[in-house]
Amino acid sequence: MQKIENPSALHKENSVESFCFKQFWADENAEIQKIICQARNITTIFLRNHLLNQVIRTKQNRTRQNKKYIDRTHTMINKDSNRLQTTLCGITLDNPVIAASGTFGYGYEFAEIYDINELGTFSFKGTTKEPRFGNPTPRIAEIPCGMLNSVGLQNPGIDKVITEELPKLRACFHKPVMANVSGFSTEEYAYVCERLDAEEQIGWLEVNISCPNVHGGGMGFGTDPQMAAEVTHAVRAVTKKPIIMKLTPNVTDIVSIAKACEEAGADGISLINTMLAMRIDLRTQRPVLANVTGGMSGPAVFPVAVRMVYQVAKAVGIPVVGLGGVSSPEDVLEMLMAGACAVEVGAANLTDPYACKRIIDGLPAAMDRYGIEKLSDIIGAAHRA
Ligand SMILES: Cc1cc2nc3c(=O)[nH]c(=O)nc-3n(C[C@H](O)[C@H](O)[C@H](O)COP(=O)(O)O)c2cc1C
């Protein structure tokens, strides 16, 4: 078994999001190459060739355009703010774009490159009772239109989130944040939610019963209506904050799971988490991921997500948050038409750290192109006769 000399350094070094940021901020190519050699994550083509080059290019372009870009978009946002507003479980969002859990760290990391208050909100990294170092590496693999990950719920644990991460976030984010909660038992979900219930900063609890990358928890709760209801009940009993149950697409009947959560007291549903997937390295003839399987996300899963959001929105009376492969303003419009009242953006943040900002800034022009006055006008449009 691997000996962990310095758990907190390993936590930082291992996390996909902090890794992307190391690359993003490194100034010289040589420096980046050094980071690549040192970091434990850098074993895949995805990170070496694709992400790294893209991040460097993004940084160079953005630096050049930065001032012009910020001035222009601030004017647009002020002018268009009412058009973009939406409501999620009784809380108003300036716009429907929410950075998805696991792709945005605890938020403050991204505050170094843009004002994260421009987001509708974001969902922070899936948090468990105890700290977790996640799965062994390699735990990222490339696919033609997205990525696989088997990070395995790496996080510092609820105590550190409350005492260290949330105070850092408070300094740069002034909106209610979505807390993403994971667990390996019903009791653990309830414990973490109860601790977060006492935190004023938390607007919603997004309860992840859909992680495919851990054994003995996560997705296990989200594939059976009864177990999904059990977790919902347990969490409902410890908090008055809105509970959003996050569902897995790895089921045959998504509607039955969503309805079970609604009946057990959920205030909303978010979907989809990643799709269970696998890649094999032709040279080694072995699975690319150390965990063998991982979760697929990115543009490849978008049509599946739209289908499931449509089905769930039709069947339940509570708000639905749509995610899975969203990477453009047009994708946001499509998700809203399927019945989502807000949209999360995940893997796109890892290929372009400005993805959420770019999508928000692009929404007014995309709405104009399709003759949409206000986003609230199109929620569920595809369900109309
Ligand atoms: C690297 C990585 C880590 C993730 N970690 C979490 C997590 O901790 N909790 C969670 O609910 N979802 C997690 N997800 C799933 C995303 O939040 C999202 O549901 C999924 O990736 C689909 O959206 P996307 O295609 O926009 O990425 C993670 C996804 C990625 C790529």
The ligand as a Gaussian input file, in Angstrom:
#p B3LYP/6-31G(d) Opt

LIG

0 1
 C      -12.928000      15.652000     -12.079000
 C      -14.370000      15.567000     -11.672000
 C      -14.714000      15.495000     -10.329000
 C      -16.051000      15.421000      -9.949000
 N      -16.391000      15.387000      -8.609000
 C      -17.707000      15.431000      -8.244000
 C      -18.080000      15.516000      -6.876000
 O      -17.241000      15.601000      -5.972000
 N      -19.412000      15.508000      -6.564000
 C      -20.381000      15.442000      -7.536000
 O      -21.571000      15.451000      -7.222000
 N      -20.042000      15.385000      -8.848000
 C      -18.739000      15.380000      -9.220000
 N      -18.408000      15.340000     -10.544000
 C      -19.481000      15.263000     -11.554000
 C      -19.813000      16.643000     -12.132000
 O      -20.232000      17.544000     -11.117000
 C      -20.906000      16.513000     -13.203000
 O      -22.064000      15.968000     -12.634000
 C      -20.484000      15.624000     -14.374000
 O      -19.125000      15.775000     -14.666000
 C      -21.307000      15.908000     -15.621000
 O      -21.183000      17.246000     -16.007000
 P      -20.103000      17.734000     -17.108000
 O      -20.278000      16.862000     -18.326000
 O      -20.447000      19.183000     -17.368000
 O      -18.763000      17.566000     -16.503000
 C      -17.068000      15.407000     -10.951000
 C      -16.715000      15.482000     -12.293000
 C      -15.385000      15.581000     -12.670000
 C      -15.045000      15.689000     -14.139000

